[in-house]
Amino acid sequence: MATGTRVDVRHDPLRPERAVVDRFADRWFAAAGIVGLGLIAFIVGLMFVTLAR
């Protein structure tokens, strides 16, 4: 990023020295990973049910 670029920042008002740039990936990476693992488990489960018939 260029100097002077505006960015959103997340911080704890009681500890402003620990401020971090608010990025989409930081917020949603863990949730997307859990959803991805759930989808894989769902697909594997469907395969077992389909093959068991």
C-alpha positions in Angstrom: 0.0 0.0 0.0 1.1 3.5 -0.7 1.8 5.9 2.1 -1.3 7.9 2.9 -3.7 5.2 1.8 -6.8 5.0 4.0 -7.4 1.6 5.7 -9.9 0.2 8.2 -8.3 -0.6 11.5 -9.5 -2.9 14.3 -8.3 -2.1 17.9 -9.2 -2.6 21.5 -9.8 0.9 22.9 -8.0 -0.2 26.1 -4.9 -1.3 24.2 -4.6 0.9 21.1 -1.0 -0.1 20.6 -2.2 -3.5 19.4 -4.2 -2.1 16.4 -4.2 -4.2 13.2 -5.4 -3.5 9.7 -8.9 -5.0 9.2 -8.6 -7.4 6.3 -11.3 -9.7 4.8 -9.1 -12.8 4.9 -8.3 -12.3 8.6 -12.0 -12.2 9.5 -13.3 -15.0 7.4 -10.5 -17.5 6.8 -11.3 -19.7 9.8 -15.0 -19.8 9.1 -14.4 -20.6 5.4 -12.1 -23.4 6.4 -14.7 -24.9 8.8 -17.4 -24.7 6.1 -15.1 -26.3 3.6 -14.3 -29.2 6.0 -18.0 -29.6 6.6 -18.8 -29.8 2.9 -16.1 -32.4 2.4 -17.6 -34.5 5.3 -21.1 -34.0 3.8 -19.9 -35.2 0.4 -18.1 -38.2 1.9 -21.3 -39.1 3.9 -23.4 -38.9 0.7 -21.0 -41.2 -1.0 -21.3 -43.8 1.8 -25.1 -43.6 1.8 -25.3 -43.9 -2.0 -22.8 -46.8 -2.2 -24.5 -48.6 0.7 -27.7 -49.1 -1.2 
